[in-house]
């Protein structure tokens, strides 16, 4: 069984390679600006849950996830060619709402403190 450090390193490699793949190959398919926020790998490195956020609000979140999940086989082939792994993990994409939730909370905090100015933080 690989250690926690190896799982973390492999997850980071998968994140980088998938990010590059999305930029190179999927920009013409209507995914817009997509960022991979996290990759959670199982301890045996067989499965990876990939969390993404779309920064272009005009794109439907479900459509983005569907496009990414439909492209999994090509992504796995790319990972197999680029990474030296015994077994390429199965990929499953999920939308990460934490960025939107954080922005919404930040806006609420800003509205509650109207006298506070960002220049006051010196």
N, C-alpha and C positions, 0 to 999 in steps of 0.2 A: 504494500500500500504506500503510495507516495505521501510525503509529509505535507504539512500545511504550506510551507514556503514554496514547494514545487507546484502545488495547486494554484497558489496566488500568482506565481510566475507564468504558468501556462495560461491562466485566465487573462493576464495582461497581454501576453503575446496574441492570444485569440482576439482580444479587443482591438489591438492595433491593426492586425491584418484585416479584420472585418471592417474597420473604419476606412481603411484604404480601399478595400473592395467596393464599399458603398459609394465612395467618392468617384472611383474610376468607372464603375460598371452600372450603377443604378441611378445616376443623376438624370438620365433621359427617360426613366420609367415613372416619373412623377412622385418620387419620395420627398423631394424638396431638401431642405437642410436638416439632416438627421445626425444626431450625436449619440454615440453609445455611452451611456452613463455607468453601466456596470456589467460585468460578466460573472455569474455565479456558477462555479463548476462543482460537480459532485466530486467526492474524494477519490473515486476511481478514475476520474477524468473522462468518463464516457458520455456525460451529458453536460450541456452548458445552457443556462438560461441567460439570454442576452436582453438587457433592458435599454431601450432607446427613447429619446425625446426628439420630437420634431419642432424646430424653432420657427418654422414658417407656419403661422396660424391658419393659412388658407387650405392646408392639406388635411384631409380626413384621417384621424388617427387609426381607425380600423383599416382603411385602405393602405396606409403606410405599413402596418403590421402584416397585412395580407401579402403585399408585394415582397416584403422581406422573407416571410415564411415560404412563399412560393419559390424563392431563389436559394433556398437552403442547400439543395444538392450541388449547385454550382459553387456556392461558398465553401462547402465541405471539400470539394475537389481542389479549390484554390488553397485552402488550409493544408491539405495533404501535400501539395506541391511546395508550399512555402515553409512549413514547419516540419521538424523532424520528430514526429510523434508515432508511436506504435499504432495507435488507434485515434482517428479523428473524432472528436466529440459530436454527438447529435446536438443540433442547434434548435432552440426554440426562442422566438422573439416575443417580448412583452413590452407594452408601453409603460414608461416610467413617469408617473404623474407627480413625482416629488419636486421637480423643478417648477412646474406650474403652481403647485401648492405653496412652495417657498416664495414665489413672486407675489402670489395673492396675499399671503401673510405679511410680506414686506409692505405692500400697498396699504393694507389695513393699519399697520403700525404707523406708517407715514401719515395717514388720515387722522389717527387718534392724537398725534403730537404735532399740531399745525404750527406751533411756535418754534419747533426745532428745525434748524436749517443744517444742511450737510456741511456748511462752512464753519459751524460752531464746533466741529470735532477736531480742533487743532490741539 
